Amino acid sequence: MNVEQIREYCLLKEGAEESLPFGPNTVVFKVDGKIFLLLALDTAQTQFNVKCDPDKAEELRAAYPCVLPGYHMNKKHWNTIIVDGSVSSGLLKEWMDDSYGLVKKKK
């Protein structure tokens, strides 16, 4: 997936909004006023941050080299995903969906 595909996928989600509150290099996607994904625009490889259940976050980091502790985020609850082709688009979407679901249900 590339930056535009990630952006389009995020905006398909009910209530999703995008903004650039941290400057022109990071697109922030929110639902119900809460962030569910941050997409870097200034990196050599596409990468994004997603919220994750703490236990699952650790499991994903152990299982996939492209999953790292969340860059500039609470590392217990956020992962940074490097889109390097090592995992399928379906798995990337699953992680985006999980993040959206965690944020959406916290009304």
SVG drawing of the C-alpha trace seen along z (x, -y; Angstrom):
<svg xmlns="http://www.w3.org/2000/svg" viewBox="-20 -23 34 37">
<polyline fill="none" stroke="black" stroke-width="0.4" points="0.0,0.0 1.2,-3.5 0.3,-6.8 -2.7,-7.5 -4.1,-4.0 -3.8,-4.3 -5.4,-7.7 -8.3,-6.5 -8.9,-3.5 -8.9,-5.6 -11.4,-8.0 -13.8,-5.1 -14.4,-4.6 -17.6,-6.0 -17.0,-9.4 -13.3,-9.5 -11.7,-12.9 -8.2,-14.0 -6.1,-16.9 -2.6,-18.2 -2.3,-19.4 1.4,-18.6 2.5,-20.3 2.6,-19.3 4.5,-16.0 2.0,-14.0 -1.6,-13.3 -3.8,-12.6 -7.0,-10.5 -9.6,-10.9 -12.9,-9.5 -15.1,-11.1 -12.3,-13.6 -9.7,-10.9 -6.7,-9.8 -6.7,-6.3 -3.9,-6.7 -1.0,-9.0 0.5,-8.8 4.1,-10.1 4.6,-11.9 8.3,-12.7 9.9,-9.2 11.7,-7.2 9.4,-4.2 5.7,-4.6 4.9,-4.3 2.0,-4.9 1.1,-4.7 -1.9,-2.8 -3.4,-2.2 -3.3,1.4 -4.2,3.5 -1.1,3.5 -0.7,7.3 -1.3,7.6 1.1,4.7 3.9,6.7 2.9,9.9 2.9,8.1 6.3,6.5 7.7,10.0 6.2,11.6 6.8,8.9 10.0,6.9 8.0,4.1 6.1,3.5 7.9,1.2 7.0,-0.6 5.0,-3.8 7.2,-6.6 6.5,-9.7 3.6,-7.9 2.8,-5.9 4.7,-2.7 2.4,-0.6 -0.6,-1.5 0.8,-2.4 2.7,-0.7 4.6,-2.1 4.1,0.0 6.8,-0.2 5.2,0.6 8.0,2.5 6.1,5.3 6.8,7.9 3.1,8.2 0.0,8.2 -2.3,5.2 -5.0,7.3 -3.0,7.5 -2.2,3.7 -5.9,3.0 -6.7,5.3 -4.3,3.3 -5.9,0.1 -9.4,1.5 -8.3,2.6 -7.0,-0.9 -10.2,-2.5 -12.3,-0.1 -10.4,-0.7 -10.9,-4.5 -14.5,-4.4 -15.8,-2.4 -14.3,-4.7 -17.2,-7.3"/>
</svg>
